Amino acid sequence: MKKIFCVTASSLFLLALSLTSCEDEKTTEELLIGKWSSESLHRTSYENGVQTDEETYTYEPGDEDVQFLEGGTGKTYLNGAVEETFTWEISGDILKIKMPEDDAINMDFTVSETKLTLKYSFEETYEGVVYKEEMEVILSR
């Protein structure tokens, strides 16, 4: 009888621990919502597939921030002041951002509670030369 009580008590204790440690995981959208501070921008340039330039820029805290609001809108900040508004939507692992007067930008992204990574590229052909820029932006809370 004592053995059955110990097994039952142990099982209940383990069940209680597992229930209290279970936390609802946030959706990608829930993780994205909030204000993010730019940490760095890495840019690589190419002409006809040959790398021509590469640089990394490190931001000072508060230089450039991005805020994703519920409902698919957002704001960019420059030195603490609102600079622009935008719309956004998520489709799988693509974040689509549309500034008022620009074409939409499709970005590969990863997000956690504290870090947001955005990757995107631009390509155009001018006088027979294919120019391409790849960007990676790291933001944090």
N, C-alpha and C positions, 0 to 999 in steps of 0.2 A: 504494500500500500504506500509506504514511504517513497519507494522508487517511482511509482506512477505519479505521485504528487510532485516530486522533483522534476520529472520530465515535463509534466504539464506546466509547472511554474516557469521552468526554463524556456519552454516554447512560448508562453505568454510574454515573458520578458523580451525575448528576441523579436517577437511580433511587434511589441510596443516600440522598441528601438527602431525597427525598420519603418514603422508608420511615421514616427516623428522626424526621421531623417529624409523622408520623401518630400521633395519640394516640387511644385509644379514648374516645369521648365518653361521659360518664356519663348514666345514665337520670335522669329526673325524680326518681324515688324515691331514687336514690343521692345526688343533689344535696341533697335535703331532709334526709336523715339527718344528725344532729349537733345541736349546741347553737347557738341563735340568740339574740342580744341585741336587745331592743326599742329602736328608735331614735325612732320617732314614731307618733302616732295622730292621724288626721284624721277628725273626726266632723261630719256635716251632718245637721240635723234638719228635718223637714217636717211641716206640718199641712195636710191636704187638698191636697197637691201644692205648697204654697207654702213656700219655705224660711223657717224661723224662727230658726235658729241655726247657727253654724259655728265650730269651734274646732280648733286643732292643739295637741297636747300633745307635748312633747319629753321623752324619758326620759333619766335619768342612767345611765351605764354600770352594769350589774348590778342596776338596779331590777327589771326584769321580763325573765326569760329563758324560752325555750321549747326543749325538747329533743325531737327526733323520734328514736325508737329503731327499730331493725329489727323487723319483725314487726307493725307497726301500733300500737305503744303510744308514749306520750310522757309528759313531765313538764313542769309549769310551775314556775318558781322566782320567789320574791319576796325580794329582797335576799339572794340566794344560798341560801336554804332552800327545799326542795321544798314547794310549796303544794298541788298537785293532780296527779293522773294523768289521762290521757285515752287514747282510742283514735283512730286516724286511718286514712283510706284515700284513695287517689287514683283518680279516674275522669275521664280526659281532662284538662281544665284545671280541674277542680273538686277541691278538697281538703275532705273531710268530716271534721270533728272532733266527737267526742262526749265530753263531760265526764260523770262518773258520774251526776249527778242532774239533768242538763239535756237538752233536746232537741239533736239533732245540728245542727251549723251547716255549711252548704255555702258554701264560699268560692271565689271566683275567685282564682287565684294564679299568680305567676311566680316562678321561682327560678333563681339562678345560683350560682356557687361562693361568692360573697360577699354576695348580697342576696336577701331573700325579701320579696315584697309580697303581702299578703292583703287582699281586698276582699269585704265582705259587707254585708247590710242586714237590718233587722228591720222588720216592719210589723204594726200592729194597729189595730183600730177600737174606739173607746170613745165611747159616747153620740153616735154618728153622725159622729165626727171620725176621719179616717184619719191615724194617726201613723206616721211612717217615719223611721228613722235609717240612714244609710249610713256605713260605717267603712272606712278604709284604714289598715292597719298596715304599717310598714316595719321590717324586722329585718335585722341583719347578723351576720356571724361575727366 
